[in-house]
Amino acid sequence: MLGQEALSTTSTTHSNSIEALRDLVRTYSITEITANLSHLTNGVEFSFVEVTCNDGMQYGLQAYGKEAIELNRIAYQEILKTSYKK
């Protein structure tokens, strides 16, 4: 039987995934992003962005429709900004 670890959770309210991403990238880094927008079976766009903290904590941001397009665009802009700083 596997041991169970107690997970600490913190709840922060954001009005949408874009606001959450902008808040997180001030301190943490984007570690995964959907290369191309995916489409659900009903044709709606879908995007996923993963942000990882220095301590290993990860946040997954999902968006659908127009918000997915914007989340994807902003995430790529942030990645470009970060790569130019190095």
C-alpha positions as CSV (number, residue, x, y, z in Angstrom):
1,M,0.0,0.0,0.0
2,L,1.3,3.4,-0.9
3,G,1.8,6.0,1.8
4,Q,-0.5,9.1,1.6
5,E,1.1,12.5,1.7
6,A,-0.8,15.5,3.0
7,L,-1.0,18.1,0.3
8,S,-1.0,21.7,1.2
9,T,-3.3,23.8,-1.0
10,T,-3.7,27.5,-1.3
11,S,-6.7,29.1,-3.0
12,T,-6.3,32.2,-4.9
13,T,-9.1,33.7,-6.9
14,H,-8.6,34.9,-10.4
15,S,-11.3,36.0,-12.9
16,N,-9.8,33.8,-15.7
17,S,-6.8,31.8,-16.7
18,I,-5.0,34.8,-18.3
19,E,-5.1,36.8,-15.0
20,A,-3.8,33.7,-13.2
21,L,-0.9,33.3,-15.7
22,R,0.1,36.9,-15.4
23,D,0.1,36.6,-11.7
24,L,2.2,33.4,-11.6
25,V,4.8,34.3,-14.2
26,R,5.9,37.3,-12.1
27,T,7.7,34.7,-9.8
28,Y,7.6,31.3,-11.5
29,S,8.3,29.8,-14.9
30,I,6.2,28.3,-17.7
31,T,7.3,24.6,-18.0
32,E,4.7,23.3,-20.5
33,I,2.4,24.7,-23.0
34,T,0.3,23.2,-25.7
35,A,2.2,23.7,-29.0
36,N,-0.9,24.2,-31.0
37,L,-4.4,24.9,-29.9
38,S,-6.3,21.7,-29.5
39,H,-9.9,21.4,-30.5
40,L,-12.6,19.5,-28.5
41,T,-14.9,17.3,-30.4
42,N,-17.4,20.1,-30.5
43,G,-14.8,22.4,-32.2
44,V,-14.1,24.6,-29.2
45,E,-10.4,25.6,-28.8
46,F,-8.5,24.3,-25.8
47,S,-5.2,25.4,-24.3
48,F,-3.1,24.2,-21.4
49,V,-0.2,26.0,-19.7
50,E,1.8,24.5,-16.8
51,V,3.7,26.9,-14.4
52,T,6.3,25.4,-12.0
53,C,7.6,27.1,-8.8
54,N,11.1,26.9,-7.5
55,D,10.0,24.4,-4.8
56,G,8.5,22.1,-7.4
57,M,4.8,23.1,-6.9
58,Q,3.0,23.1,-10.2
59,Y,-0.1,25.0,-11.5
60,G,-2.1,23.8,-14.5
61,L,-4.1,26.5,-16.3
62,Q,-6.8,25.5,-18.8
63,A,-8.8,27.7,-21.1
64,Y,-11.5,27.2,-23.7
65,G,-12.6,29.2,-26.7
66,K,-11.3,32.8,-27.2
67,E,-9.7,32.6,-23.7
68,A,-7.7,29.6,-24.9
69,I,-6.4,31.6,-27.9
70,E,-5.4,34.5,-25.6
71,L,-3.8,32.2,-23.0
72,N,-1.7,30.5,-25.6
73,R,-0.6,33.8,-27.1
74,I,0.4,35.4,-23.7
75,A,2.2,32.2,-22.6
76,Y,4.4,32.3,-25.7
77,Q,5.1,36.0,-25.2
78,E,6.2,35.2,-21.6
79,I,8.4,32.4,-22.8
80,L,10.1,34.7,-25.4
81,K,10.6,37.4,-22.7
82,T,12.2,34.9,-20.4
83,S,14.5,33.5,-23.0
84,Y,15.8,37.0,-23.9
85,K,16.6,37.7,-20.3
86,K,19.0,34.7,-20.1
